[in-house]
């Protein structure tokens, strides 16, 4: 069997065939994070993603109010505040 030395897997084949070659340590093995996006709410164990349906007109009105008041385009804090107040009142 002949081994092609060109193409997408050529570098991998060279590393495998080279005696004494060690693979590069992975990010999981080194524990270091590379450059990229910072961790967000989705990966924070304090937060839980939920889904709900609201009327289109209400959603549009909320977005317009958020834009007019300069609030970030994130409904999470608003929902947390409203649900927290509702729980305390019951």
KETIDREN-353767 format. One record per residue (C-alpha): z negated, y, x; residue number from 1. Coordinates in steps of 0.2 Angstrom, whole numbers, plus 2048, in hexadecimal, padded with zeros to 3 digits. Layout:
residues N
{zz:Z; yy:Y; xx:X; pos:NUM}
...
//
This chain:
residues 90
{zz:800; yy:800; xx:800; pos:1}
{zz:804; yy:811; xx:807; pos:2}
{zz:7F9; yy:820; xx:804; pos:3}
{zz:801; yy:831; xx:801; pos:4}
{zz:7FA; yy:83F; xx:80B; pos:5}
{zz:800; yy:84D; xx:800; pos:6}
{zz:7FB; yy:853; xx:7EF; pos:7}
{zz:7EB; yy:857; xx:7E7; pos:8}
{zz:7E0; yy:849; xx:7ED; pos:9}
{zz:7E6; yy:84A; xx:7FF; pos:10}
{zz:7D6; yy:853; xx:805; pos:11}
{zz:7CB; yy:846; xx:7FC; pos:12}
{zz:7D4; yy:838; xx:804; pos:13}
{zz:7D3; yy:83F; xx:815; pos:14}
{zz:7C0; yy:842; xx:813; pos:15}
{zz:7BE; yy:830; xx:80D; pos:16}
{zz:7C9; yy:829; xx:81B; pos:17}
{zz:7C1; yy:833; xx:829; pos:18}
{zz:7B3; yy:829; xx:832; pos:19}
{zz:7A2; yy:831; xx:831; pos:20}
{zz:7A7; yy:83E; xx:825; pos:21}
{zz:799; yy:844; xx:819; pos:22}
{zz:79B; yy:84B; xx:808; pos:23}
{zz:796; yy:85D; xx:805; pos:24}
{zz:785; yy:85E; xx:7FC; pos:25}
{zz:787; yy:863; xx:7EA; pos:26}
{zz:77E; yy:871; xx:7E2; pos:27}
{zz:772; yy:865; xx:7D9; pos:28}
{zz:76D; yy:85E; xx:7EA; pos:29}
{zz:76A; yy:86F; xx:7F2; pos:30}
{zz:762; yy:877; xx:7E3; pos:31}
{zz:76B; yy:887; xx:7E6; pos:32}
{zz:775; yy:890; xx:7D9; pos:33}
{zz:785; yy:897; xx:7DD; pos:34}
{zz:78C; yy:8A8; xx:7D8; pos:35}
{zz:78F; yy:8A9; xx:7C5; pos:36}
{zz:788; yy:8AE; xx:7B5; pos:37}
{zz:775; yy:8B0; xx:7B3; pos:38}
{zz:76C; yy:8A4; xx:7A8; pos:39}
{zz:76C; yy:8AA; xx:796; pos:40}
{zz:763; yy:8A6; xx:786; pos:41}
{zz:76C; yy:896; xx:783; pos:42}
{zz:764; yy:88E; xx:793; pos:43}
{zz:753; yy:896; xx:790; pos:44}
{zz:747; yy:889; xx:788; pos:45}
{zz:73E; yy:897; xx:77E; pos:46}
{zz:74D; yy:899; xx:774; pos:47}
{zz:755; yy:88E; xx:766; pos:48}
{zz:767; yy:891; xx:75F; pos:49}
{zz:768; yy:891; xx:74D; pos:50}
{zz:777; yy:893; xx:740; pos:51}
{zz:777; yy:89B; xx:730; pos:52}
{zz:783; yy:8A3; xx:724; pos:53}
{zz:782; yy:8B5; xx:71D; pos:54}
{zz:78E; yy:8BF; xx:713; pos:55}
{zz:79D; yy:8C7; xx:71C; pos:56}
{zz:798; yy:8D8; xx:715; pos:57}
{zz:787; yy:8D7; xx:71B; pos:58}
{zz:78D; yy:8D1; xx:72D; pos:59}
{zz:799; yy:8DF; xx:72E; pos:60}
{zz:78C; yy:8EC; xx:728; pos:61}
{zz:780; yy:8E5; xx:736; pos:62}
{zz:78D; yy:8E6; xx:743; pos:63}
{zz:791; yy:8F8; xx:73E; pos:64}
{zz:77F; yy:8FD; xx:73E; pos:65}
{zz:77D; yy:8F6; xx:74F; pos:66}
{zz:78C; yy:8FF; xx:756; pos:67}
{zz:786; yy:90F; xx:74F; pos:68}
{zz:774; yy:90E; xx:756; pos:69}
{zz:77A; yy:908; xx:767; pos:70}
{zz:771; yy:8F7; xx:766; pos:71}
{zz:779; yy:8E9; xx:770; pos:72}
{zz:784; yy:8DD; xx:766; pos:73}
{zz:777; yy:8D0; xx:765; pos:74}
{zz:76F; yy:8CA; xx:754; pos:75}
{zz:762; yy:8C0; xx:75C; pos:76}
{zz:755; yy:8CD; xx:75F; pos:77}
{zz:757; yy:8D4; xx:74D; pos:78}
{zz:756; yy:8C3; xx:745; pos:79}
{zz:747; yy:8BF; xx:750; pos:80}
{zz:73E; yy:8CF; xx:74A; pos:81}
{zz:742; yy:8CC; xx:738; pos:82}
{zz:73E; yy:8BA; xx:738; pos:83}
{zz:72E; yy:8BD; xx:741; pos:84}
{zz:728; yy:8CA; xx:735; pos:85}
{zz:72D; yy:8BF; xx:726; pos:86}
{zz:722; yy:8B1; xx:72E; pos:87}
{zz:713; yy:8BC; xx:730; pos:88}
{zz:714; yy:8C3; xx:71E; pos:89}
{zz:714; yy:8B1; xx:716; pos:90}
//
